[in-house]
């Protein structure tokens, strides 16, 4: 459709609404989103000016549309040449910092970023980088010796980092020549292997435990969950291997992997594109309402799983949002200021914010009708879905700065950089 056609379509839509509704703050996010979807050439007409009688709408506060600055913070290339940043994670608010010997290592507010690819470009990177916002310095935090292709990560209240390695066919030096469908590796807050069994949680080798039917098959998403008002931690992960799109809750005694119980709470669609598996990949947890959110790149959906820390049943989840402007959503995070979901698309390098529209008191059932808040293009590189070139976005993390303002970090694999919207 031509620009003129888009403009006509917009004005036909808005002319049917009372002026009070057009100026109602509750409608502004939707209006801004509609304007953005129509294209930059008609933004002036959407926002209005003195010539058409409409006052320009400010962007919704505390959303990605209101963040004026987009800054590259640091290169994520590791000392050994590993590149292609994927996950980004930070310790939970309960983490107060760990001193290891004479040096202070992981601290509140630090960011950990994984490099998925090696210097040769193969998908067997082993490096986890640490960025310190206070100093702007980035350095090597951990180098894997078991597993490769780190795609997901989460940090517990103890400061331990849990790494999901999707890569198949790795060599497990702790168990001979065993190969498997990826694994999970756990490190201490000082960047060393976790003591028990060298921190390996492996579905095939038997080094720690074998969850049988719940075996890992291309683990990807990772998130720790502590429901508000409780102290019991749960660890969630997704499996993205073909035919094994599952969402798992792991229940364990801290530091005792061998006593772990795995409960599969959800199933989701999986598939492949030219350059990656697709399926349930990004994860975010709402501790107040005990809802686990999962982005599924295969079905182009964001799903919600209610009563995440207690349910024993397998669910397909409730669809929060489906279809465009989602375009293979992969990374997922919660906006800490309003509870919105922020995701990044693999196939167009856009960031999308969605209001999940929770209703009722804490713990109420999820209604399943999300509202688009807005879209931001973070990397203008065209994405070729067939050749797999140009895709940049994988990791995203929303936080608050010291003044309580929204800050959104993201990784860009085209530039091998950590970036921030603020």
C-alpha positions in Angstrom: 0.0 0.0 0.0 1.3 3.5 -0.8 2.1 6.1 1.8 -1.0 8.0 0.8 -3.1 4.9 1.3 -1.6 4.3 4.7 -2.4 7.9 5.7 -5.9 7.6 4.4 -6.4 4.4 6.3 -5.1 6.0 9.5 -7.3 9.1 9.3 -10.4 6.9 8.5 -9.6 4.9 11.6 -9.1 7.8 14.0 -11.9 10.0 12.6 -14.4 7.4 13.8 -13.2 8.0 17.4 -14.3 10.8 19.7 -11.7 13.4 20.2 -11.6 12.7 23.9 -10.6 9.1 23.2 -7.9 10.2 20.9 -6.4 12.4 23.7 -7.0 9.8 26.4 -3.6 8.8 27.9 -4.8 5.2 28.1 -5.1 5.1 24.3 -1.8 6.8 23.5 0.4 3.6 23.6 -1.9 2.0 21.1 -2.0 5.1 18.9 1.8 5.5 19.0 2.2 1.8 18.0 -0.2 2.2 15.1 1.7 5.3 13.9 4.9 3.3 14.0 3.5 0.4 12.1 2.3 2.8 9.3 5.8 4.0 8.7 8.1 7.0 9.5 6.8 8.9 6.5 3.4 9.4 8.1 4.6 9.9 11.7 4.0 13.6 11.5 0.4 13.1 10.4 -0.1 10.6 13.2 1.4 12.8 15.9 -0.4 15.9 14.7 0.8 19.5 14.5 -0.7 23.0 14.4 -1.8 22.6 10.8 -4.2 19.7 11.5 -5.4 20.7 14.9 -3.9 17.8 16.9 -1.4 18.3 19.7 1.6 15.9 19.4 1.4 13.0 21.8 4.4 12.3 24.0 5.7 8.8 24.0 4.3 6.6 26.8 6.5 7.1 29.9 8.6 4.2 31.2 8.5 2.4 27.8 11.0 1.8 25.1 9.4 4.6 23.1 10.4 7.1 25.7 14.1 6.2 25.8 16.0 8.8 23.8 19.5 7.5 23.9 20.9 4.4 22.2 24.5 3.8 23.1 27.1 1.2 22.3 28.8 0.4 25.7 31.5 -2.1 24.9 32.8 -4.8 22.5 31.9 -8.3 23.6 34.7 -10.0 21.7 36.6 -12.3 24.1 40.4 -12.4 24.4 40.5 -15.6 22.5 38.4 -14.1 19.6 35.0 -15.6 20.6 32.2 -13.4 19.4 28.5 -13.4 18.5 26.9 -12.3 21.8 23.8 -14.1 22.8 22.5 -14.0 26.4 22.7 -11.1 28.8 21.9 -11.5 32.5 22.4 -9.7 35.9 22.2 -10.9 39.5 18.8 -10.7 41.3 18.2 -7.9 43.8 18.7 -10.4 46.6 22.4 -10.8 45.7 24.6 -8.6 47.8 28.0 -9.4 46.3 30.7 -12.0 46.8 34.3 -11.4 47.7 36.7 -14.1 46.4 40.1 -14.1 48.1 41.8 -10.8 47.5 39.5 -9.6 44.7 35.9 -8.7 44.4 34.3 -10.5 41.5 30.6 -10.6 40.6 28.7 -7.7 42.2 25.1 -6.4 42.1 24.5 -4.6 38.8 27.2 -6.5 36.9 26.2 -7.9 33.5 27.3 -11.3 32.1 27.2 -11.8 28.3 27.9 -15.1 26.4 29.8 -15.4 23.1 28.2 -18.1 21.0 30.8 -18.4 18.3 34.5 -19.1 18.2 37.1 -16.9 16.4 36.7 -19.1 13.3 32.9 -18.4 13.2 31.9 -21.9 14.3 29.0 -22.2 16.8 31.3 -23.4 19.6 32.2 -20.3 21.6 33.1 -20.9 25.2 33.5 -17.3 26.7 31.3 -15.5 29.2 32.2 -11.8 29.5 31.5 -9.5 32.5 30.6 -5.9 32.1 30.8 -3.5 35.1 28.5 -0.5 34.6 30.2 1.6 37.3 33.5 1.5 35.4 32.5 0.7 31.9 35.0 -2.1 31.8 34.4 -5.5 30.2 36.6 -8.6 30.9 36.5 -12.4 30.7 34.4 -13.9 33.6 34.5 -17.6 32.7 35.7 -19.9 29.9 33.8 -23.2 29.5 35.7 -26.5 29.2 32.6 -28.7 29.1 30.0 -27.8 26.5 30.0 -25.0 24.0 27.6 -22.7 22.3 26.3 -20.8 25.3 22.8 -19.4 24.5 21.1 -18.8 27.8 22.1 -17.8 31.3 20.6 -16.9 34.7 22.2 -15.9 38.0 20.8 -17.2 41.3 20.6 -15.3 44.6 23.9 -17.1 45.6 25.6 -15.5 42.7 26.0 -18.8 40.8 25.7 -18.5 37.0 23.7 -21.2 35.2 24.7 -21.5 31.5 22.6 -23.3 28.8 24.7 -24.8 26.1 22.6 -25.6 23.1 25.5 -27.1 21.0 25.1 -30.8 20.3 27.9 -33.3 20.2 30.2 -31.6 22.7 33.0 -33.6 24.3 32.6 -34.1 28.0 36.0 -34.3 29.6 34.6 -35.3 32.9 33.0 -38.4 31.5 35.2 -39.6 28.7 34.0 -39.1 25.1 30.3 -38.8 26.0 28.3 -36.6 23.6 24.9 -35.2 24.2 22.2 -32.7 23.2 23.7 -29.8 25.1 24.0 -29.3 28.8 23.8 -26.8 31.6 27.0 -25.7 33.4 27.1 -23.9 36.8 29.8 -21.5 38.0 30.5 -19.8 41.3 30.2 -16.1 41.6 34.0 -15.9 41.3 34.0 -17.4 37.8 35.2 -20.9 38.9 33.4 -24.2 38.3 30.8 -25.0 40.9 32.3 -27.6 43.2 29.8 -30.4 42.8 30.7 -32.5 39.8 32.5 -29.6 38.2 29.2 -27.8 37.9 27.8 -30.1 35.2 24.2 -30.8 34.8 24.1 -33.3 31.9 21.3 -35.4 30.6 23.4 -38.1 29.0 26.7 -38.6 30.8 25.4 -39.5 34.3 27.9 -37.2 35.8 25.2 -35.7 38.1 21.8 -37.0 37.3 19.6 -38.2 34.5 16.1 -36.7 34.4 15.0 -39.5 32.1 12.0 -38.4 30.0 12.8 -34.8 31.0 16.3 -34.9 29.5 17.7 -31.8 28.1 17.5 -31.5 24.4 19.0 -28.2 23.2 18.5 -26.1 26.4 18.1 -22.4 25.7 16.0 -20.2 28.0 17.1 -19.8 31.6 15.5 -17.9 34.5 15.5 -18.1 38.3 12.2 -17.7 40.1 11.3 -16.9 43.7 7.6 -16.2 44.2 6.9 -13.0 46.1 6.5 -13.6 49.8 8.5 -16.9 49.7 12.1 -17.9 49.8 12.2 -21.1 47.8 14.1 -20.7 44.5 13.1 -22.5 41.3 15.1 -22.7 38.1 13.3 -22.8 34.7 14.7 -23.8 31.4 13.4 -24.4 27.9 14.4 -27.1 25.4 14.5 -26.0 21.8 15.6 -29.1 20.0 13.3 -30.3 17.1 10.3 -32.1 18.5 11.2 -31.3 22.1 9.8 -27.9 22.8 9.4 -28.1 26.6 9.4 -25.8 29.5 10.9 -27.3 32.7 10.9 -26.4 36.3 13.8 -27.7 38.3 13.5 -28.1 42.1 16.7 -28.7 44.0 18.4 -28.3 47.3 21.0 -25.5 46.8 24.3 -26.9 45.7 23.0 -30.5 45.4 22.3 -31.3 41.8 22.0 -35.0 42.4 18.8 -34.4 44.5 17.2 -32.4 41.7 13.6 -33.0 40.5 12.5 -31.9 37.1 8.9 -31.1 36.3 7.8 -30.4 32.8 5.1 -27.6 33.0 4.8 -26.6 29.4 5.0 -27.5 25.7 5.6 -25.2 22.8 6.1 -25.4 19.1 9.6 -25.9 17.6 11.2 -25.6 14.2 14.2 -24.3 12.3 15.1 -21.4 10.1 18.2 -21.0 7.9 20.6 -20.2 10.8 19.1 -21.4 14.1 16.6 -23.7 15.8 13.4 -21.9 16.8 11.1 -22.6 19.6 10.7 -21.6 23.3 13.8 -19.6 23.9 13.4 -16.3 25.9 12.0 -16.5 29.5 10.9 -13.9 32.0 9.3 -14.4 35.4 6.7 -12.3 37.2 7.2 -13.0 40.9 4.1 -11.1 42.1 1.7 -13.1 40.0 3.8 -16.3 39.7 3.6 -16.2 35.9 6.4 -17.5 33.6 6.5 -15.9 30.2 8.1 -17.6 27.2 8.8 -16.3 23.8 8.4 -18.9 21.0 10.1 -18.0 17.8 8.6 -21.0 15.9 5.0 -19.9 16.5 5.7 -16.2 16.6 4.1 -16.0 20.0 4.6 -15.0 23.6 3.1 -17.5 26.0 2.2 -17.3 29.7 2.2 -20.1 32.2 0.2 -19.4 35.4 1.2 -20.7 38.8 4.6 -21.5 37.5 6.2 -22.5 40.7 3.5 -24.9 41.9 1.7 -26.4 38.9 2.3 -30.1 38.2 0.5 -30.3 34.9 1.8 -29.8 31.3 0.2 -26.8 29.5 0.5 -25.2 26.1 0.3 -21.9 27.9 -1.9 -18.9 27.3 -1.1 -16.8 24.2 -0.3 -13.3 25.3 0.5 -12.0 21.9 0.8 -13.5 18.4 1.9 -12.3 15.0 3.4 -9.1 13.8 5.2 -7.0 14.9 6.6 -10.1 16.6 9.0 -11.6 14.1 10.7 -14.7 15.6 10.9 -13.2 19.1 13.9 -14.6 21.0 15.2 -12.6 24.0 12.6 -11.7 26.6 12.6 -9.5 29.7 10.1 -7.7 32.0 9.9 -3.9 32.2 10.5 -3.4 35.9 8.5 -0.1 36.0 5.2 -1.3 34.5 5.3 -5.1 34.0 5.3 -4.9 30.3 7.1 -7.6 28.2 10.0 -6.5 26.1 11.3 -8.8 23.4 13.8 -8.7 20.5 13.1 -10.1 17.1 15.5 -12.4 15.3 14.2 -11.7 11.8 14.1 -7.9 11.6 16.3 -6.5 14.5 13.3 -4.8 16.2 12.6 -4.5 19.9 8.9 -4.9 20.8 7.1 -3.9 24.0 3.7 -5.5 24.9 1.4 -4.8 27.8 0.2 -8.3 29.0 -2.9 -6.6 30.5 -3.0 -8.5 33.8 -6.2 -8.0 35.6 -7.5 -8.6 39.2 -5.4 -9.2 42.3 -2.0 -11.0 42.5 -2.2 -14.6 41.4 -5.3 -14.1 39.2 -5.6 -16.0 36.0 -4.0 -14.5 33.0 -6.6 -13.1 30.5 -4.4 -13.7 27.5 -5.0 -10.5 25.5 -1.9 -8.4 25.3 -1.7 -4.9 23.8 1.1 -3.6 21.6 2.9 -0.6 23.2 5.6 0.1 20.6 8.4 -1.0 18.4 12.0 0.2 18.1 14.5 -0.7 15.3 17.8 -1.3 17.0 20.0 -2.4 14.0 19.1 -1.3 10.5 21.0 -4.1 8.9 18.6 -6.0 6.6 17.9 -9.6 7.7 18.0 -12.3 5.0 15.8 -15.1 6.4 17.1 -17.5 3.8 20.8 -16.9 4.0 20.7 -16.1 7.7 22.7 -12.9 7.4 22.0 -9.6 9.2 20.2 -11.0 12.3 21.7 -9.2 15.3 19.5 -9.4 18.3 19.4 -12.2 20.9 19.9 -10.9 24.5 17.8 -8.2 26.2 17.6 -7.1 29.8 15.4 -4.3 31.3 16.5 -2.7 34.6 16.2 0.5 36.6 19.1 2.9 36.9 20.1 4.6 40.2 17.4 7.3 39.6 14.7 4.7 39.0 14.5 5.3 35.2 14.1 2.5 32.7 17.3 1.2 31.2 17.3 -1.6 28.6 20.5 -3.4 27.7 20.8 -5.6 24.5 23.4 -7.5 22.6 24.1 -6.9 18.9 25.9 -9.8 17.1 26.4 -7.7 13.9 28.6 -5.3 15.8 29.7 -7.7 18.6 28.7 -5.2 21.2 26.7 -4.5 24.4 24.3 -1.6 24.0 21.9 0.3 26.1 18.7 2.2 25.6 18.2 4.9 28.2 
